Amino acid sequence: MNRKGDSTAGSDGAAEPRGHSKKPKYSRFTQQELPACKPILTPAIVISTFCFLTIIFVPIGFASLTASRNVVEIVYEYDVDCIPQEMQNDKLAFIQSSVTDKACTKTLIVPKNMKAPVHVYYELDNFYQNHRRYVKSRNDKQLRSKEYERETTNCAPEATTSDGSPIVPCGLIAWSLFNDTYSFAINEKVIEVNKKNIAWKSDKEHKFGSDVYPKNFQEGSLIGGAKLNASIPLSEHEDLIVWMRTAALPQFRKLYGRIETDLSANEQITVTIQNNYNTYSFEGRKKLVLSTTSWIGGKNDFLGIAYLVVGGLCLCLAMGFTALYSSKPRTLGDPSYLSWNRNPDGH
């Protein structure tokens, strides 16, 4: 039997002095009551914040959506149209044949005035450039410097020729280079397509060497795509540079060139397409896109819609909190009641 002042048994059976508590003593430090900035989110502050976000987001959304809607686009899917009627049931045989005529001529109508520069894109669908093995099938050292010409790590099966000579550029990305071509004319007058400066400047200057030249490229039994001029360094093959910046999604556009003249509404553009690229073996689709641009880039309604949605939600929340505060107002609580080991009077 324990007497007053004797030890008492704790929960684990060990004795501890009577009156001794394991709870920490009250202090301003443990209760986080030292002088500090303690912003209190009052109803007025919360409602004002949501109103401010509404004022910012809604105009930006309208401006972005208007700019996107002002972009003029001509989109033409040609992978089926450019197959002769007699070969429609065997598209793969048509594209793989070396004797079939791949040229295809179509007429496009300009829907609205298109001010220069008019960007020419090719669009591929169901082409997974983001596949892990495809993305890794390149050698950046080889692309950057002639010193590493024989460096073909990660490039298999397009690493070397049958006699062991290195392929430059090696890898599946370069091997599958897009090789459809487009030419344009209006009233039989040829429209030039400017293919300069279509690649990122940083890529041309730092990722592709000016002393690296194509070697043994597309010389195997199976040709993947376009061939490269062996007398031009990789830093000047801008089509290759654009292609090797792999896309994140299976549907993507890549810049082919620019038309430097204005196109008037209702003008008829005659486009001649060399339908060379094989998308039929994997059920892919190909499109030709002519597009103007705005201050936010090409045609893309997502950004404007996203701003409008967020601005609309902020407006609804501001109105909801205002109605709730008006119908059931509440006074702010006393922070002293937040202490768990002392009374509100401080004892």
PAGU-393749 format. One record per residue (C-alpha): residue in three letters; x, y, z. Coordinates in Angstrom, 1 decimal. Example, Ala and Ser with C-alpha at 12.3 -4.5 7.8 and 13.67 -1.06 7.14 Angstrom:
REM PAGU-393749
<"ala" <12.3 -4.5 7.8>>;
<"ser" <13.7 -1.1 7.1>>;
This chain:
REM PAGU-393749
<"met" <0.0 0.0 0.0>>;
<"asn" <1.5 3.4 -1.0>>;
<"arg" <1.6 6.3 1.3>>;
<"lys" <1.3 9.9 0.5>>;
<"gly" <4.6 11.1 -1.0>>;
<"asp" <5.6 7.5 -1.9>>;
<"ser" <6.0 6.4 -5.5>>;
<"thr" <3.0 5.4 -7.4>>;
<"ala" <2.8 2.7 -10.1>>;
<"gly" <2.8 3.9 -13.7>>;
<"ser" <0.9 2.2 -16.5>>;
<"asp" <3.9 0.0 -17.2>>;
<"gly" <4.3 -1.1 -13.6>>;
<"ala" <7.3 1.2 -12.9>>;
<"ala" <7.1 3.5 -10.0>>;
<"glu" <7.1 7.3 -10.5>>;
<"pro" <6.7 10.1 -8.0>>;
<"arg" <3.2 11.1 -7.1>>;
<"gly" <2.2 14.4 -8.7>>;
<"his" <4.7 14.1 -11.6>>;
<"ser" <3.0 14.3 -15.0>>;
<"lys" <4.4 13.3 -18.4>>;
<"lys" <2.6 16.2 -20.0>>;
<"pro" <4.8 19.1 -20.9>>;
<"lys" <4.5 22.3 -18.9>>;
<"tyr" <2.8 25.1 -20.5>>;
<"ser" <5.0 27.6 -22.3>>;
<"arg" <4.5 30.1 -25.1>>;
<"phe" <7.0 28.2 -27.2>>;
<"thr" <5.3 24.8 -26.9>>;
<"gln" <1.9 26.4 -27.6>>;
<"gln" <3.4 28.3 -30.5>>;
<"glu" <2.3 31.6 -29.0>>;
<"leu" <5.6 33.5 -29.6>>;
<"pro" <5.3 36.8 -31.5>>;
<"ala" <4.7 35.9 -35.1>>;
<"cys" <2.6 36.8 -38.1>>;
<"lys" <-0.6 34.9 -37.7>>;
<"pro" <-2.9 35.8 -40.6>>;
<"ile" <-6.6 35.0 -39.9>>;
<"leu" <-8.7 34.1 -42.9>>;
<"thr" <-11.7 36.2 -42.2>>;
<"pro" <-14.8 35.9 -44.4>>;
<"ala" <-14.0 39.3 -45.9>>;
<"ile" <-10.4 38.2 -46.9>>;
<"val" <-11.6 34.9 -48.4>>;
<"ile" <-14.4 36.5 -50.4>>;
<"ser" <-12.1 39.3 -51.6>>;
<"thr" <-9.4 36.8 -52.7>>;
<"phe" <-11.9 34.8 -54.8>>;
<"cys" <-13.2 38.1 -56.3>>;
<"phe" <-9.6 39.1 -57.1>>;
<"leu" <-8.9 35.8 -58.8>>;
<"thr" <-12.1 36.1 -60.8>>;
<"ile" <-11.1 39.6 -62.0>>;
<"ile" <-7.7 38.2 -63.1>>;
<"phe" <-8.6 34.9 -64.6>>;
<"val" <-11.8 35.7 -66.6>>;
<"pro" <-10.3 38.5 -68.8>>;
<"ile" <-7.2 36.3 -69.5>>;
<"gly" <-9.5 33.4 -70.4>>;
<"phe" <-11.5 35.5 -72.8>>;
<"ala" <-8.4 37.0 -74.4>>;
<"ser" <-6.8 33.6 -74.8>>;
<"leu" <-9.9 32.0 -76.3>>;
<"thr" <-10.5 35.0 -78.7>>;
<"ala" <-6.9 34.7 -79.9>>;
<"ser" <-7.2 31.0 -80.4>>;
<"arg" <-10.5 31.4 -82.3>>;
<"asn" <-8.8 34.0 -84.6>>;
<"val" <-6.3 31.5 -85.8>>;
<"val" <-7.1 30.2 -89.3>>;
<"glu" <-6.4 26.6 -90.0>>;
<"ile" <-6.7 24.3 -93.0>>;
<"val" <-6.5 20.7 -92.0>>;
<"tyr" <-6.4 18.0 -94.7>>;
<"glu" <-6.2 14.3 -93.9>>;
<"tyr" <-4.7 12.6 -96.9>>;
<"asp" <-3.6 9.1 -95.9>>;
<"val" <-6.7 7.6 -97.5>>;
<"asp" <-7.4 10.1 -100.3>>;
<"cys" <-3.9 9.7 -101.7>>;
<"ile" <-4.3 6.0 -102.3>>;
<"pro" <-5.5 5.0 -105.8>>;
<"gln" <-9.0 3.5 -105.8>>;
<"glu" <-7.7 0.2 -107.0>>;
<"met" <-5.3 -0.1 -104.1>>;
<"gln" <-7.7 0.9 -101.3>>;
<"asn" <-7.9 -2.7 -100.1>>;
<"asp" <-4.2 -3.1 -99.9>>;
<"lys" <-2.7 0.2 -98.8>>;
<"leu" <0.4 -1.4 -97.3>>;
<"ala" <1.4 -3.0 -100.6>>;
<"phe" <1.0 0.4 -102.3>>;
<"ile" <3.2 2.3 -99.9>>;
<"gln" <5.9 -0.4 -99.8>>;
<"ser" <6.1 -0.8 -103.6>>;
<"ser" <9.0 0.9 -105.3>>;
<"val" <7.1 1.3 -108.6>>;
<"thr" <3.8 2.9 -107.6>>;
<"asp" <3.4 6.6 -108.2>>;
<"lys" <3.1 8.2 -104.7>>;
<"ala" <2.3 11.7 -106.0>>;
<"cys" <-1.1 13.1 -105.1>>;
<"thr" <-2.6 16.4 -106.1>>;
<"lys" <-5.5 18.1 -104.2>>;
<"thr" <-7.1 21.5 -104.1>>;
<"leu" <-7.6 23.3 -100.8>>;
<"ile" <-9.8 26.3 -100.3>>;
<"val" <-8.6 29.2 -98.0>>;
<"pro" <-11.6 29.8 -95.6>>;
<"lys" <-10.4 33.3 -94.4>>;
<"asn" <-7.5 35.7 -95.0>>;
<"met" <-4.3 34.1 -93.7>>;
<"lys" <-1.5 36.6 -93.1>>;
<"ala" <2.1 35.5 -93.5>>;
<"pro" <3.8 33.6 -92.2>>;
<"val" <1.5 30.7 -92.7>>;
<"his" <3.0 27.7 -90.9>>;
<"val" <3.0 24.3 -92.6>>;
<"tyr" <2.8 21.3 -90.3>>;
<"tyr" <2.5 17.6 -90.8>>;
<"glu" <0.3 15.8 -88.2>>;
<"leu" <0.6 12.1 -87.3>>;
<"asp" <-1.8 10.1 -85.2>>;
<"asn" <-1.4 6.8 -83.4>>;
<"phe" <2.4 7.2 -83.6>>;
<"tyr" <4.0 6.6 -80.2>>;
<"gln" <7.2 8.6 -80.3>>;
<"asn" <7.2 8.5 -76.5>>;
<"his" <7.8 4.7 -76.4>>;
<"arg" <10.7 4.0 -74.0>>;
<"arg" <12.8 2.0 -76.4>>;
<"tyr" <12.1 4.4 -79.3>>;
<"val" <13.1 7.4 -77.2>>;
<"lys" <16.3 5.8 -76.1>>;
<"ser" <17.3 4.7 -79.6>>;
<"arg" <19.8 7.5 -80.3>>;
<"asn" <23.3 8.5 -79.2>>;
<"asp" <23.6 12.2 -78.3>>;
<"lys" <27.5 12.1 -78.2>>;
<"gln" <27.5 10.9 -81.8>>;
<"leu" <25.1 13.6 -82.9>>;
<"arg" <27.1 16.3 -81.2>>;
<"ser" <30.7 15.7 -82.3>>;
<"lys" <32.7 13.9 -85.0>>;
<"glu" <35.0 12.6 -82.3>>;
<"tyr" <32.3 10.2 -81.2>>;
<"glu" <31.3 9.0 -84.7>>;
<"arg" <31.8 5.3 -83.8>>;
<"glu" <29.8 5.7 -80.6>>;
<"thr" <26.5 3.8 -81.3>>;
<"thr" <25.5 2.7 -77.8>>;
<"asn" <21.7 2.3 -77.5>>;
<"cys" <21.2 2.5 -81.3>>;
<"ala" <20.5 -1.1 -82.1>>;
<"pro" <19.2 -2.4 -84.4>>;
<"glu" <20.2 0.7 -86.5>>;
<"ala" <23.7 1.0 -85.0>>;
<"thr" <26.1 -0.4 -87.6>>;
<"thr" <26.1 -1.8 -91.1>>;
<"ser" <26.7 -5.5 -91.9>>;
<"asp" <30.4 -4.9 -92.1>>;
<"gly" <30.5 -3.1 -88.7>>;
<"ser" <30.7 0.5 -90.0>>;
<"pro" <28.9 3.0 -87.8>>;
<"ile" <25.6 4.5 -89.0>>;
<"val" <25.4 8.3 -88.6>>;
<"pro" <23.0 9.3 -87.2>>;
<"cys" <22.2 6.0 -85.6>>;
<"gly" <19.1 4.8 -83.9>>;
<"leu" <15.4 4.3 -84.7>>;
<"ile" <14.4 7.9 -84.3>>;
<"ala" <16.6 9.1 -87.1>>;
<"trp" <15.9 6.0 -89.2>>;
<"ser" <12.1 6.6 -89.1>>;
<"leu" <12.5 10.2 -90.3>>;
<"phe" <9.3 11.6 -91.9>>;
<"asn" <9.6 11.7 -95.7>>;
<"asp" <6.4 13.0 -97.1>>;
<"thr" <6.9 16.2 -99.1>>;
<"tyr" <4.5 19.1 -100.0>>;
<"ser" <4.6 21.7 -102.7>>;
<"phe" <2.0 24.5 -103.2>>;
<"ala" <0.8 26.6 -106.1>>;
<"ile" <-1.9 29.2 -106.7>>;
<"asn" <-3.1 29.7 -110.3>>;
<"glu" <-0.2 27.6 -111.4>>;
<"lys" <2.2 30.0 -109.6>>;
<"val" <4.5 28.0 -107.3>>;
<"ile" <4.5 29.1 -103.6>>;
<"glu" <7.9 28.7 -102.0>>;
<"val" <8.0 27.0 -98.6>>;
<"asn" <10.8 28.4 -96.3>>;
<"lys" <12.4 25.5 -94.4>>;
<"lys" <15.0 27.6 -92.6>>;
<"asn" <14.9 28.2 -88.9>>;
<"ile" <12.2 25.6 -88.2>>;
<"ala" <14.2 23.9 -85.5>>;
<"trp" <15.1 25.2 -82.1>>;
<"lys" <18.3 27.4 -82.1>>;
<"ser" <19.6 25.5 -79.0>>;
<"asp" <19.3 22.2 -80.8>>;
<"lys" <21.1 23.4 -83.9>>;
<"glu" <24.0 24.9 -81.9>>;
<"his" <24.4 22.5 -79.0>>;
<"lys" <22.9 19.1 -79.8>>;
<"phe" <23.8 18.6 -83.5>>;
<"gly" <27.4 19.1 -84.6>>;
<"ser" <28.5 21.2 -87.5>>;
<"asp" <31.3 18.7 -88.1>>;
<"val" <29.1 15.6 -88.1>>;
<"tyr" <28.0 14.4 -91.5>>;
<"pro" <25.5 11.6 -92.4>>;
<"lys" <27.3 8.3 -93.1>>;
<"asn" <25.8 4.8 -94.1>>;
<"phe" <22.4 6.2 -93.4>>;
<"gln" <19.3 4.4 -94.9>>;
<"glu" <21.6 2.0 -96.8>>;
<"gly" <20.2 -1.2 -95.4>>;
<"ser" <17.7 -3.5 -96.9>>;
<"leu" <14.8 -1.9 -95.0>>;
<"ile" <14.4 1.8 -95.4>>;
<"gly" <12.6 3.6 -92.6>>;
<"gly" <12.1 7.1 -93.9>>;
<"ala" <13.8 10.0 -95.5>>;
<"lys" <17.4 10.0 -96.6>>;
<"leu" <20.0 12.7 -95.8>>;
<"asn" <22.4 14.6 -97.9>>;
<"ala" <25.9 13.3 -96.9>>;
<"ser" <27.5 16.6 -97.9>>;
<"ile" <25.5 18.7 -95.4>>;
<"pro" <26.3 18.6 -91.6>>;
<"leu" <23.6 17.4 -89.1>>;
<"ser" <23.3 20.9 -87.7>>;
<"glu" <21.8 22.0 -91.0>>;
<"his" <19.4 19.1 -91.4>>;
<"glu" <16.5 20.9 -89.7>>;
<"asp" <13.9 18.4 -90.7>>;
<"leu" <15.9 15.8 -88.8>>;
<"ile" <16.4 18.1 -85.8>>;
<"val" <12.6 18.8 -85.6>>;
<"trp" <11.8 15.1 -86.0>>;
<"met" <14.3 14.0 -83.3>>;
<"arg" <12.6 16.2 -80.6>>;
<"thr" <10.2 13.4 -79.8>>;
<"ala" <6.5 14.1 -79.0>>;
<"ala" <4.9 13.3 -75.7>>;
<"leu" <1.6 12.2 -77.1>>;
<"pro" <0.6 9.8 -79.9>>;
<"gln" <-1.0 12.6 -81.9>>;
<"phe" <1.3 15.4 -82.7>>;
<"arg" <2.3 18.1 -85.2>>;
<"lys" <5.7 19.0 -86.4>>;
<"leu" <6.7 22.1 -88.3>>;
<"tyr" <7.5 21.4 -92.0>>;
<"gly" <8.1 25.0 -93.2>>;
<"arg" <6.6 28.4 -93.6>>;
<"ile" <4.8 30.2 -96.5>>;
<"glu" <6.0 33.8 -96.5>>;
<"thr" <3.1 35.2 -98.5>>;
<"asp" <-0.5 36.2 -97.5>>;
<"leu" <-3.3 33.9 -98.6>>;
<"ser" <-6.6 35.5 -99.5>>;
<"ala" <-10.0 34.1 -98.6>>;
<"asn" <-11.5 31.7 -101.1>>;
<"glu" <-8.2 31.2 -102.9>>;
<"gln" <-7.7 27.7 -104.3>>;
<"ile" <-4.3 26.2 -103.3>>;
<"thr" <-3.1 23.3 -105.4>>;
<"val" <-1.0 21.0 -103.2>>;
<"thr" <1.1 18.2 -104.5>>;
<"ile" <1.8 15.5 -101.9>>;
<"gln" <4.4 12.8 -102.2>>;
<"asn" <2.8 10.1 -100.0>>;
<"asn" <5.9 8.2 -99.0>>;
<"tyr" <5.6 7.7 -95.3>>;
<"asn" <4.3 4.3 -94.1>>;
<"thr" <1.6 4.8 -91.5>>;
<"tyr" <-0.5 2.0 -92.8>>;
<"ser" <1.3 -0.8 -91.1>>;
<"phe" <0.3 0.5 -87.6>>;
<"glu" <-3.1 2.1 -88.6>>;
<"gly" <-1.7 5.6 -88.3>>;
<"arg" <-3.2 8.7 -89.9>>;
<"lys" <-1.5 11.7 -91.6>>;
<"lys" <-2.7 15.2 -92.0>>;
<"leu" <-1.4 18.4 -93.7>>;
<"val" <-2.0 21.5 -91.7>>;
<"leu" <-1.7 25.2 -92.8>>;
<"ser" <-2.1 27.5 -89.9>>;
<"thr" <-1.6 31.1 -88.8>>;
<"thr" <-0.5 32.0 -85.3>>;
<"ser" <-1.5 34.4 -82.6>>;
<"trp" <0.3 35.8 -79.5>>;
<"ile" <-0.4 32.5 -77.7>>;
<"gly" <0.8 30.3 -80.6>>;
<"gly" <-1.4 28.1 -82.7>>;
<"lys" <-5.1 27.1 -82.4>>;
<"asn" <-5.7 25.7 -78.9>>;
<"asp" <-8.8 26.5 -77.0>>;
<"phe" <-7.7 24.6 -73.8>>;
<"leu" <-5.8 27.4 -72.2>>;
<"gly" <-8.7 29.9 -72.6>>;
<"ile" <-11.3 27.4 -71.4>>;
<"ala" <-9.2 26.5 -68.4>>;
<"tyr" <-8.8 30.2 -67.3>>;
<"leu" <-12.6 30.7 -67.7>>;
<"val" <-13.4 27.6 -65.7>>;
<"val" <-11.2 28.6 -62.8>>;
<"gly" <-12.4 32.2 -62.9>>;
<"gly" <-16.0 30.9 -63.0>>;
<"leu" <-15.4 28.6 -60.0>>;
<"cys" <-13.9 31.5 -58.0>>;
<"leu" <-16.9 33.7 -58.8>>;
<"cys" <-19.3 30.9 -57.6>>;
<"leu" <-17.3 30.4 -54.4>>;
<"ala" <-17.2 34.1 -53.7>>;
<"met" <-21.0 34.4 -54.2>>;
<"gly" <-21.6 31.2 -52.1>>;
<"phe" <-19.5 32.4 -49.2>>;
<"thr" <-21.1 35.9 -49.4>>;
<"ala" <-24.6 34.3 -49.2>>;
<"leu" <-23.5 32.0 -46.3>>;
<"tyr" <-21.9 34.8 -44.3>>;
<"ser" <-24.9 37.0 -44.8>>;
<"ser" <-27.4 34.4 -43.7>>;
<"lys" <-25.4 32.9 -40.8>>;
<"pro" <-22.7 35.3 -39.6>>;
<"arg" <-20.2 34.0 -37.1>>;
<"thr" <-17.9 35.8 -34.7>>;
<"leu" <-14.2 35.0 -34.8>>;
<"gly" <-13.1 32.5 -32.1>>;
<"asp" <-10.7 33.3 -29.1>>;
<"pro" <-7.3 31.7 -29.8>>;
<"ser" <-6.8 31.1 -26.0>>;
<"tyr" <-9.4 28.3 -26.2>>;
<"leu" <-7.0 26.3 -28.4>>;
<"ser" <-4.8 25.4 -25.5>>;
<"trp" <-5.3 21.8 -24.3>>;
<"asn" <-3.7 22.0 -20.9>>;
<"arg" <-4.8 25.2 -19.4>>;
<"asn" <-8.0 27.1 -18.8>>;
<"pro" <-9.1 30.1 -20.9>>;
<"asp" <-8.2 32.4 -18.0>>;
<"gly" <-4.5 31.4 -18.3>>;
<"his" <-4.3 29.1 -15.2>>;
